[in-house]
Amino acid sequence: MYTNIDSITNKQRELKDFLNSLDPVNTPHIIAITEINAKYSKYPLQESELQITGYNLFCSNIGELHYRGVLIYVSTDLLAIELEMCKTFNEHLTINIQDNNKSLIVSIIYRSPNSRDSNDQGLVELITEINSHQGNKIFIGDFNFPDINWTV
């Protein structure tokens, strides 16, 4: 499940209620969310505020000024580890989920609509680095490329 939440502060209860309303068979194993932090806030978020029962939390730039933040919740039924990736692109998080000697790499990315060329180059480097790893890959996020031709 993926969403761009544009500040989780006032939507966290709704997210938890939605998850609790689902039949356990239909509960998502992976939840990826971009734009966690509010654009303007006196009180930065703390990672401890974002815990959801039944999920391990992986996050980046939570509560950091000038960053929107990204996170991935992974069901506690799955084995997941965070992968250290490219440092030239800041708004991302990549995890590796392993099951029966198979690997699934999940990367969540937030690219600001005001992104500069140097940041875009960092995004290319990140995607290239992720693609060098073994296993299937899923790229999720808000890339903010309004003029891209997705049909190619």
VOTI-760075 format. One record per atom (N, C-alpha, C): residue number from 1; residue in one letter; x, y, z. Coordinates in pm, 1 decimal, padded with zeros to 6 digits. Each point is the difference from the previous one (the first is absolute). Layout:
<rs>
- pos|code|X|Y|Z
- NUM|A|X|Y|Z .
...
</rs>
This chain:
<rs>
- pos|code|X|Y|Z
- 1|M|00084.9|-00116.4|00000.0 .
- 1|M|-00084.9|00116.4|00000.0 .
- 1|M|00089.8|00123.1|00000.0 .
- 2|Y|-00033.3|00099.3|-00080.0 .
- 2|Y|00078.2|00123.4|-00006.7 .
- 2|Y|-00092.2|00120.8|00004.3 .
- 3|T|00048.0|00106.4|00066.7 .
- 3|T|-00067.2|00129.1|-00006.2 .
- 3|T|00099.7|00111.3|00024.6 .
- 4|N|-00028.4|00113.8|-00057.3 .
- 4|N|00067.3|00124.2|00034.7 .
- 4|N|-00094.1|00066.7|00098.8 .
- 5|I|00042.8|00010.6|00124.4 .
- 5|I|-00092.3|00038.6|00106.8 .
- 5|I|-00001.0|00150.1|00028.7 .
- 6|D|00102.4|00071.4|-00046.5 .
- 6|D|00011.3|00144.6|00021.2 .
- 6|D|-00027.5|00037.7|00145.3 .
- 7|S|00078.3|-00055.9|00087.8 .
- 7|S|-00003.1|00019.6|00145.2 .
- 7|S|-00085.8|-00105.9|00068.1 .
- 8|I|00066.7|-00088.4|00069.0 .
- 8|I|-00067.8|-00112.2|00065.2 .
- 8|I|-00068.4|00041.2|00130.1 .
- 9|T|00037.3|00115.0|00052.9 .
- 9|T|-00046.9|00041.0|00132.0 .
- 9|T|-00151.3|-00009.1|00014.9 .
- 10|N|-00074.0|00055.1|-00093.9 .
- 10|N|-00146.2|00000.8|00014.0 .
- 10|N|-00066.8|-00116.5|-00072.0 .
- 11|K|00079.4|-00094.0|-00052.8 .
- 11|K|-00057.2|-00114.3|-00072.5 .
- 11|K|00036.5|-00134.0|00061.5 .
- 12|Q|00079.2|00002.3|00105.3 .
- 12|Q|00048.0|-00124.5|00059.2 .
- 12|Q|-00113.5|-00082.9|00059.6 .
- 13|R|-00092.2|00061.7|00067.0 .
- 13|R|-00113.4|-00072.3|00057.7 .
- 13|R|-00081.8|-00065.7|-00110.9 .
- 14|E|-00022.1|00072.1|-00108.5 .
- 14|E|-00074.7|-00054.5|-00113.2 .
- 14|E|00070.7|-00122.1|-00059.4 .
- 15|L|00131.8|00005.8|-00012.3 .
- 15|L|00077.7|-00113.4|-00050.1 .
- 15|L|-00015.7|-00120.9|00091.4 .
- 16|K|00015.0|00019.6|00129.9 .
- 16|K|-00013.2|-00110.7|00095.1 .
- 16|K|-00141.6|-00058.3|-00001.2 .
- 17|D|-00101.3|00086.7|-00005.9 .
- 17|D|-00138.1|-00047.7|-00005.9 .
- 17|D|-00024.5|-00082.0|-00126.9 .
- 18|F|00055.0|00046.2|-00111.9 .
- 18|F|-00014.1|-00073.8|-00125.8 .
- 18|F|00061.8|-00138.5|00013.1 .
- 19|L|00121.5|-00007.6|00052.0 .
- 19|L|00067.1|-00129.4|00014.7 .
- 19|L|-00076.1|-00092.2|00094.3 .
- 20|N|-00054.5|00054.8|00108.4 .
- 20|N|-00077.5|-00080.1|00095.3 .
- 20|N|-00132.6|-00048.3|-00058.3 .
- 21|S|-00050.8|00070.4|-00100.8 .
- 21|S|-00128.7|-00038.3|-00060.0 .
- 21|S|00014.1|-00115.8|-00099.3 .
- 22|L|00122.6|-00030.3|-00039.8 .
- 22|L|00022.3|-00104.5|-00099.3 .
- 22|L|-00002.4|-00138.8|00061.9 .
- 23|D|-00049.6|-00094.9|-00077.4 .
- 23|D|00011.9|-00140.2|00037.2 .
- 23|D|00150.0|-00030.8|00003.4 .
- 24|P|00049.2|-00072.6|00101.0 .
- 24|P|00144.0|-00026.7|00008.4 .
- 24|P|00060.8|-00057.6|-00128.6 .
- 25|V|-00078.0|-00072.0|-00077.2 .
- 25|V|00049.2|-00057.1|-00125.3 .
- 25|V|00031.5|00110.7|-00101.1 .
- 26|N|-00070.3|00112.1|00009.9 .
- 26|N|00016.0|00109.7|-00095.8 .
- 26|N|00090.0|00112.9|00049.9 .
- 27|T|00058.8|-00015.4|00116.2 .
- 27|T|00088.0|00103.7|00053.2 .
- 27|T|00126.0|00006.7|-00085.3 .
- 28|P|00039.0|00120.9|-00043.0 .
- 28|P|00119.7|00010.3|-00084.1 .
- 28|P|00126.4|-00041.3|00075.2 .
- 29|H|00089.9|-00066.8|-00069.8 .
- 29|H|00126.5|-00040.1|00060.3 .
- 29|H|00101.3|00113.5|-00002.6 .
- 30|I|-00014.8|00088.9|-00098.2 .
- 30|I|00090.5|00113.4|-00015.1 .
- 30|I|-00083.9|00125.7|-00020.4 .
- 31|I|00032.0|00105.3|00076.2 .
- 31|I|-00065.1|00130.1|-00015.6 .
- 31|I|00110.6|00102.9|-00018.7 .
- 32|A|-00002.7|00067.6|-00112.6 .
- 32|A|00101.8|00100.7|-00030.7 .
- 32|A|-00067.3|00137.3|-00006.4 .
- 33|I|00061.1|00098.2|00065.2 .
- 33|I|-00060.7|00132.9|00008.3 .
- 33|I|00106.2|00107.3|-00021.5 .
- 34|T|-00033.7|00098.4|-00083.8 .
- 34|T|00087.2|00115.6|-00020.4 .
- 34|T|-00062.2|00125.1|00061.7 .
- 35|E|00080.7|00101.5|00014.2 .
- 35|E|-00037.1|00130.4|00056.7 .
- 35|E|-00061.8|-00015.3|00139.3 .
- 36|I|00076.6|-00061.1|00088.0 .
- 36|I|-00043.4|-00023.6|00137.4 .
- 36|I|-00004.8|00129.5|00080.4 .
- 37|N|00104.6|00080.3|-00012.6 .
- 37|N|00011.7|00123.7|00078.1 .
- 37|N|-00092.0|00108.0|-00055.7 .
- 38|A|-00050.6|00082.6|00089.5 .
- 38|A|-00077.3|00116.2|-00041.6 .
- 38|A|00094.4|00100.6|-00065.4 .
- 39|K|-00052.5|00077.3|-00092.7 .
- 39|K|00083.9|00101.9|-00064.8 .
- 39|K|00047.1|00102.3|00101.3 .
- 40|Y|-00087.3|00035.5|00090.8 .
- 40|Y|00033.7|00098.6|00102.8 .
- 40|Y|-00049.0|-00053.7|00133.6 .
- 41|S|00091.0|-00015.5|00093.3 .
- 41|S|-00039.4|-00052.6|00130.2 .
- 41|S|00093.0|00052.2|00108.2 .
- 42|K|-00058.1|00040.2|00110.9 .
- 42|K|00079.4|00042.4|00115.2 .
- 42|K|00062.0|-00119.5|00070.3 .
- 43|Y|-00070.0|-00112.8|-00006.2 .
- 43|Y|00040.3|-00118.3|00074.6 .
- 43|Y|00030.3|-00114.9|-00095.9 .
- 44|P|00127.2|-00029.2|-00020.4 .
- 44|P|00034.4|-00107.5|-00093.0 .
- 44|P|-00048.1|-00136.2|00049.3 .
- 45|L|-00035.9|-00084.8|-00094.8 .
- 45|L|-00041.8|-00136.8|00031.6 .
- 45|L|00114.1|-00078.7|00063.3 .
- 46|Q|-00036.8|-00095.6|00080.0 .
- 46|Q|00094.8|-00095.2|00056.9 .
- 46|Q|-00034.4|-00137.4|-00055.8 .
- 47|E|00101.3|-00078.2|-00025.8 .
- 47|E|-00020.7|-00133.9|-00054.1 .
- 47|E|-00093.4|-00082.5|00089.1 .
- 48|S|00009.8|00016.6|00129.6 .
- 48|S|-00082.0|-00077.0|00094.6 .
- 48|S|-00149.6|00026.8|-00017.5 .
- 49|E|-00035.9|00114.2|-00056.3 .
- 49|E|-00141.0|00033.5|-00022.2 .
- 49|E|-00061.9|-00079.1|-00114.5 .
- 50|L|00083.4|-00063.3|-00080.2 .
- 50|L|-00046.7|-00060.7|-00124.2 .
- 50|L|-00017.3|-00150.8|00006.5 .
- 51|Q|00025.8|-00060.6|00113.3 .
- 51|Q|-00009.5|-00146.0|00013.8 .
- 51|Q|-00143.4|-00048.5|-00021.9 .
- 52|I|-00011.4|-00112.9|-00069.4 .
- 52|I|-00129.3|-00065.8|-00018.6 .
- 52|I|00017.6|-00146.2|00039.2 .
- 53|T|-00086.0|-00048.3|00086.0 .
- 53|T|00006.4|-00137.9|00046.5 .
- 53|T|-00007.8|-00096.3|-00118.4 .
- 54|G|00089.5|-00097.8|00000.3 .
- 54|G|00002.6|-00100.2|-00105.4 .
- 54|G|00093.7|00034.3|-00114.7 .
- 55|Y|00066.6|00115.1|00011.2 .
- 55|Y|00089.8|00045.0|-00106.5 .
- 55|Y|00133.2|00045.8|00058.2 .
- 56|N|00106.5|-00026.5|-00075.9 .
- 56|N|00129.9|00061.0|00027.3 .
- 56|N|00007.5|00127.0|-00081.9 .
- 57|L|00055.9|00103.1|00059.9 .
- 57|L|00007.7|00131.3|-00063.6 .
- 57|L|00141.0|00026.3|-00050.5 .
- 58|F|00008.1|00040.1|-00125.5 .
- 58|F|00124.3|00047.9|-00059.9 .
- 58|F|-00028.3|00141.0|-00049.5 .
- 59|C|00085.0|00095.4|00035.1 .
- 59|C|-00029.8|00137.2|-00040.0 .
- 59|C|00127.1|00080.3|-00024.5 .
- 60|S|-00018.6|00109.3|-00072.2 .
- 60|S|00110.4|00089.4|-00031.8 .
- 60|S|-00047.9|00144.0|00006.4 .
- 61|N|00079.8|00083.8|00062.5 .
- 61|N|-00024.0|00145.0|00010.0 .
- 61|N|-00126.8|00037.2|00075.9 .
- 62|I|-00041.7|-00082.6|00094.1 .
- 62|I|-00117.9|00031.7|00080.6 .
- 62|I|00036.5|00112.2|00097.6 .
- 63|G|-00080.5|00105.7|-00001.5 .
- 63|G|00022.3|00113.2|00089.4 .
- 63|G|00112.8|00092.1|-00042.2 .
- 64|E|00059.8|-00027.1|-00115.5 .
- 64|E|00112.1|00081.4|-00047.9 .
- 64|E|-00052.0|00122.2|-00076.5 .
- 65|L|00049.0|00116.2|00040.0 .
- 65|L|-00034.8|00123.7|-00067.5 .
- 65|L|00051.3|-00006.4|-00143.7 .
- 66|H|-00076.2|00050.0|-00094.0 .
- 66|H|00033.7|00005.6|-00142.3 .
- 66|H|-00013.5|-00134.8|-00072.1 .
- 67|Y|-00049.2|-00102.0|00066.2 .
- 67|Y|-00025.4|-00128.4|-00064.1 .
- 67|Y|-00144.8|-00037.9|00024.6 .
- 68|R|-00061.1|-00072.3|-00093.5 .
- 68|R|-00139.3|-00043.1|00016.4 .
- 68|R|-00010.6|-00135.3|00068.3 .
- 69|G|00102.6|-00084.3|-00010.2 .
- 69|G|00000.3|-00127.9|00068.9 .
- 69|G|-00072.9|-00110.2|-00075.1 .
- 70|V|00054.6|-00120.3|00011.3 .
- 70|V|-00060.4|-00119.2|-00060.5 .
- 70|V|00004.2|-00112.9|00101.7 .
- 71|L|-00092.5|-00093.5|-00014.0 .
- 71|L|00002.2|-00115.9|00089.6 .
- 71|L|-00058.6|-00121.8|-00067.9 .
- 72|I|00038.6|-00113.7|00054.4 .
- 72|I|-00055.6|-00128.1|-00042.2 .
- 72|I|-00033.5|-00079.5|00126.2 .
- 73|Y|-00124.5|-00044.9|00008.1 .
- 73|Y|-00040.8|-00094.7|00103.0 .
- 73|Y|00006.1|-00138.7|-00063.4 .
- 74|V|00060.3|-00094.5|00070.3 .
- 74|V|00007.4|-00138.0|-00048.6 .
- 74|V|-00058.8|-00090.7|00106.9 .
- 75|S|-00089.0|-00087.2|-00041.7 .
- 75|S|-00061.8|-00094.9|00092.7 .
- 75|S|00107.3|-00073.0|00080.4 .
- 76|T|-00025.5|-00019.4|00128.3 .
- 76|T|00095.7|-00071.4|00084.7 .
- 76|T|00014.0|-00146.6|-00041.4 .
- 77|D|-00087.3|-00047.3|-00088.9 .
- 77|D|00009.5|-00136.2|-00052.7 .
- 77|D|00112.7|-00014.6|-00102.4 .
- 78|L|00052.0|00113.2|-00049.3 .
- 78|L|00103.7|-00001.7|-00102.5 .
- 78|L|00135.0|00041.0|00058.5 .
- 79|L|00104.8|-00053.0|-00057.4 .
- 79|L|00135.5|00036.6|00038.5 .
- 79|L|00047.8|00111.3|-00092.7 .
- 80|A|00023.9|00118.0|00055.0 .
- 80|A|00042.9|00114.0|-00081.1 .
- 80|A|00116.7|00070.1|00067.6 .
- 81|I|00093.1|00047.6|-00084.6 .
- 81|I|00112.0|00079.3|00050.5 .
- 81|I|00014.6|00122.8|-00088.9 .
- 82|E|00045.5|00108.2|00061.5 .
- 82|E|00024.8|00121.8|-00076.1 .
- 82|E|00134.0|-00012.5|-00071.0 .
- 83|L|00003.3|00048.0|-00123.9 .
- 83|L|00123.3|00001.1|-00078.0 .
- 83|L|00054.8|00142.7|-00004.2 .
- 84|E|00128.5|00012.4|00022.2 .
- 84|E|00064.7|00130.2|-00012.6 .
- 84|E|00024.4|00025.5|-00147.7 .
- 85|M|-00048.4|00112.4|-00047.3 .
- 85|M|00010.0|00031.3|-00142.6 .
- 85|M|00059.2|00138.8|-00020.0 .
- 86|C|00001.1|00040.2|-00121.9 .
- 86|C|00052.2|00127.4|-00049.8 .
- 86|C|-00028.5|00116.0|00096.2 .
- 87|K|00103.1|00075.6|00030.3 .
- 87|K|-00015.0|00113.7|00091.6 .
- 87|K|-00022.0|00132.2|-00072.8 .
- 88|T|00008.7|-00001.0|-00135.2 .
- 88|T|-00016.5|00125.8|-00072.0 .
- 88|T|-00146.7|00033.2|-00026.9 .
- 89|F|-00088.1|-00094.3|00024.3 .
- 89|F|-00144.1|00024.5|-00008.5 .
- 89|F|-00058.2|-00028.7|00137.6 .
- 90|N|-00060.0|00099.6|00062.9 .
- 90|N|-00034.9|-00009.2|00141.8 .
- 90|N|-00136.6|-00058.3|00033.2 .
- 91|E|-00097.2|00019.0|-00084.1 .
- 91|E|-00136.9|-00037.1|00035.3 .
- 91|E|-00034.3|-00139.1|-00052.0 .
- 92|H|00058.8|-00100.4|00063.5 .
- 92|H|-00028.0|-00137.4|-00040.5 .
- 92|H|00026.3|-00094.4|00116.9 .
- 93|L|-00049.4|-00119.8|-00018.7 .
- 93|L|00021.1|-00108.0|00095.8 .
- 93|L|-00010.3|-00129.7|-00078.7 .
- 94|T|00095.2|-00089.5|00022.6 .
- 94|T|00000.1|-00127.0|-00071.5 .
- 94|T|00013.6|-00113.6|00100.4 .
- 95|I|-00086.8|-00099.0|-00014.9 .
- 95|I|00004.5|-00117.3|00087.2 .
- 95|I|00009.7|-00126.1|-00084.9 .
- 96|N|00045.6|-00105.8|00062.7 .
- 96|N|00008.1|-00131.1|-00064.0 .
- 96|N|-00086.8|-00094.9|00082.0 .
- 97|I|-00097.7|-00059.9|-00065.1 .
- 97|I|-00087.1|-00098.1|00064.1 .
- 97|I|00041.8|-00136.8|-00051.2 .
- 98|Q|00029.5|-00089.3|00092.6 .
- 98|Q|00047.6|-00133.1|-00037.6 .
- 98|Q|-00100.0|-00105.5|00045.3 .
- 99|D|-00023.0|-00095.2|-00090.8 .
- 99|D|-00092.0|-00108.8|00029.6 .
- 99|D|00039.3|-00120.4|-00085.5 .
- 100|N|00027.6|-00111.9|00063.5 .
- 100|N|00033.9|-00124.2|-00072.0 .
- 100|N|00109.0|00020.5|-00104.7 .
- 101|N|00109.2|00059.6|00041.1 .
- 101|N|00114.6|00024.8|-00088.6 .
- 101|N|-00032.2|00090.3|-00118.1 .
- 102|K|-00108.7|00074.3|00007.1 .
- 102|K|-00035.4|00098.1|-00102.1 .
- 102|K|00011.4|00138.0|00062.1 .
- 103|S|00029.7|00096.3|-00084.4 .
- 103|S|00020.0|00135.5|00048.2 .
- 103|S|-00089.1|00096.4|-00076.7 .
- 104|L|-00065.8|00089.2|00072.6 .
- 104|L|-00078.5|00108.0|-00059.8 .
- 104|L|00053.0|00130.9|00055.7 .
- 105|I|00049.4|00084.2|-00087.5 .
- 105|I|00049.2|00130.9|00041.6 .
- 105|I|-00110.2|00102.0|-00025.4 .
- 106|V|-00036.4|00072.7|00104.2 .
- 106|V|-00104.0|00101.5|-00008.7 .
- 106|V|00064.8|00134.5|00030.3 .
- 107|S|-00016.5|00092.7|-00091.4 .
- 107|S|00057.5|00133.0|00018.8 .
- 107|S|-00110.1|00103.9|-00013.2 .
- 108|I|-00011.6|00084.9|00101.3 .
- 108|I|-00096.1|00110.2|-00003.9 .
- 108|I|00078.2|00128.3|-00021.0 .
- 109|I|-00050.3|00082.6|-00090.4 .
- 109|I|00071.5|00119.2|-00043.1 .
- 109|I|-00095.3|00118.7|00000.5 .
- 110|Y|00049.7|00112.7|00050.9 .
- 110|Y|-00072.4|00126.6|-00013.8 .
- 110|Y|00093.3|00099.8|-00067.0 .
- 111|R|-00040.3|00048.1|-00115.9 .
- 111|R|00075.2|00102.8|-00071.9 .
- 111|R|-00083.1|00127.1|00001.7 .
- 112|S|00056.6|00105.7|00054.2 .
- 112|S|-00069.2|00128.4|00007.9 .
- 112|S|-00029.0|00053.4|-00139.4 .
- 113|P|-00113.5|00066.3|-00016.4 .
- 113|P|-00026.9|00062.1|-00130.2 .
- 113|P|00100.9|00110.7|-00031.2 .
- 114|N|00070.5|00049.3|00101.2 .
- 114|N|00101.9|00104.5|-00018.9 .
- 114|N|00140.2|-00058.7|-00008.7 .
- 115|S|00010.9|-00127.4|-00029.5 .
- 115|S|00128.0|-00070.1|-00003.3 .
- 115|S|00095.3|00063.8|-00101.3 .
- 116|R|00125.3|00010.2|00038.9 .
- 116|R|00103.2|00054.4|-00087.8 .
- 116|R|00063.5|-00112.9|-00081.1 .
- 117|D|00073.6|00038.2|-00102.6 .
- 117|D|00065.8|-00098.0|-00087.0 .
- 117|D|00093.6|-00091.3|00078.7 .
- 118|S|00072.5|00055.6|00097.7 .
- 118|S|00092.8|-00082.3|00078.9 .
- 118|S|-00075.5|-00104.9|00081.7 .
- 119|N|-00118.3|00035.7|00049.1 .
- 119|N|-00082.3|-00095.7|00073.5 .
- 119|N|-00054.2|-00107.2|-00093.8 .
- 120|D|-00039.2|00041.2|-00119.5 .
- 120|D|-00048.8|-00096.0|-00098.8 .
- 120|D|00110.4|-00098.7|-00037.6 .
- 121|Q|00123.1|00048.3|-00010.6 .
- 121|Q|00112.7|-00088.7|-00029.1 .
- 121|Q|00018.4|-00099.0|00114.9 .
- 122|G|-00017.4|00046.7|00123.9 .
- 122|G|00005.6|-00088.9|00116.0 .
- 122|G|-00107.2|-00107.7|-00006.1 .
- 123|L|-00118.5|00034.7|-00050.5 .
- 123|L|-00108.2|-00097.0|-00015.7 .
- 123|L|00039.1|-00107.3|-00102.1 .
- 124|V|00061.1|00041.6|-00110.4 .
- 124|V|00046.8|-00095.5|-00100.3 .
- 124|V|00103.4|-00093.7|00062.2 .
- 125|E|00092.3|00054.4|00078.4 .
- 125|E|00102.7|-00081.8|00066.4 .
- 125|E|-00064.5|-00098.7|00097.5 .
- 126|L|-00101.2|00045.3|00072.2 .
- 126|L|-00070.4|-00087.2|00094.1 .
- 126|L|-00065.4|-00117.0|-00073.3 .
- 127|I|-00073.7|00028.9|-00105.2 .
- 127|I|-00068.4|-00105.8|-00074.5 .
- 127|I|00101.6|-00097.5|-00059.8 .
- 128|T|00109.3|00051.9|-00050.1 .
- 128|T|00105.4|-00085.4|-00054.8 .
- 128|T|00057.5|-00090.5|00108.0 .
- 129|E|00024.3|00056.1|00118.6 .
- 129|E|00054.6|-00080.0|00110.8 .
- 129|E|-00097.6|-00108.5|00043.3 .
- 130|I|-00126.5|00033.4|00011.5 .
- 130|I|-00100.7|-00098.7|00039.8 .
- 130|I|-00007.1|-00112.1|-00103.6 .
- 131|N|00003.4|00035.9|-00126.2 .
- 131|N|-00007.3|-00100.4|-00106.2 .
- 131|N|00120.8|-00092.0|-00004.1 .
- 132|S|00110.6|00037.6|00065.2 .
- 132|S|00118.4|-00086.0|00002.7 .
- 132|S|-00014.2|-00114.5|00100.7 .
- 133|H|-00101.3|00006.1|00085.8 .
- 133|H|-00023.1|-00104.8|00099.5 .
- 133|H|-00080.4|-00114.6|-00060.7 .
- 134|Q|00023.8|-00120.5|00052.1 .
- 134|Q|-00074.7|-00117.9|-00042.9 .
- 134|Q|-00141.9|00006.8|00055.0 .
- 135|G|-00091.7|-00061.8|-00072.0 .
- 135|G|-00137.7|-00009.3|00047.0 .
- 135|G|-00093.0|00088.8|-00079.8 .
- 136|N|-00129.0|-00020.5|00023.1 .
- 136|N|-00101.2|00083.1|-00063.1 .
- 136|N|-00004.0|00135.3|00069.0 .
- 137|K|-00042.6|00101.2|-00074.6 .
- 137|K|-00004.1|00135.6|00053.5 .
- 137|K|-00135.6|00064.0|-00022.8 .
- 138|I|-00039.0|00081.6|00097.2 .
- 138|I|-00119.2|00083.1|-00012.8 .
- 138|I|00040.5|00141.9|00037.4 .
- 139|F|-00025.6|00094.0|-00091.1 .
- 139|F|00023.8|00142.2|00026.7 .
- 139|F|-00135.8|00065.5|00021.4 .
- 140|I|-00015.3|00064.4|00115.1 .
- 140|I|-00126.8|00061.1|00038.0 .
- 140|I|00028.2|00145.4|00035.3 .
- 141|G|-00094.7|00087.7|-00027.3 .
- 141|G|00017.8|00135.1|00050.2 .
- 141|G|-00062.4|00108.4|-00084.0 .
- 142|D|00038.0|00120.4|00035.7 .
- 142|D|-00047.0|00120.9|-00066.0 .
- 142|D|00121.2|00061.8|-00068.3 .
- 143|F|00007.8|-00019.0|-00131.1 .
- 143|F|00116.1|00045.8|-00074.9 .
- 143|F|-00016.1|00142.9|-00051.4 .
- 144|N|-00121.6|00052.4|00001.4 .
- 144|N|-00026.1|00138.0|-00043.0 .
- 144|N|00062.2|00033.0|-00135.1 .
- 145|F|-00027.2|-00083.9|-00096.7 .
- 145|F|00038.3|00026.5|-00138.2 .
- 145|F|-00129.3|00019.8|-00080.2 .
- 146|P|-00060.5|00118.6|00005.2 .
- 146|P|-00131.0|00017.4|-00063.5 .
- 146|P|00000.9|-00012.0|-00151.9 .
- 147|D|00114.2|00022.1|-00063.4 .
- 147|D|00003.2|-00002.7|-00146.6 .
- 147|D|00053.7|-00130.6|-00056.9 .
- 148|I|00021.1|-00099.3|00084.8 .
- 148|I|00057.4|-00126.0|-00048.4 .
- 148|I|-00104.4|-00076.6|-00081.9 .
- 149|N|00046.6|-00067.8|-00102.3 .
- 149|N|-00085.9|-00083.3|-00083.9 .
- 149|N|00006.0|-00141.7|00055.0 .
- 150|W|-00100.6|-00041.5|00076.5 .
- 150|W|-00000.8|-00130.4|00065.4 .
- 150|W|-00035.3|-00113.7|-00095.2 .
- 151|T|-00041.5|00031.2|-00123.3 .
- 151|T|-00039.0|-00104.1|-00092.7 .
- 151|T|00118.8|-00058.1|-00076.7 .
- 152|V|00114.5|00056.5|00013.1 .
- 152|V|00119.2|-00049.2|-00072.4 .
- 152|V|00048.2|-00128.3|00061.4 .
</rs>
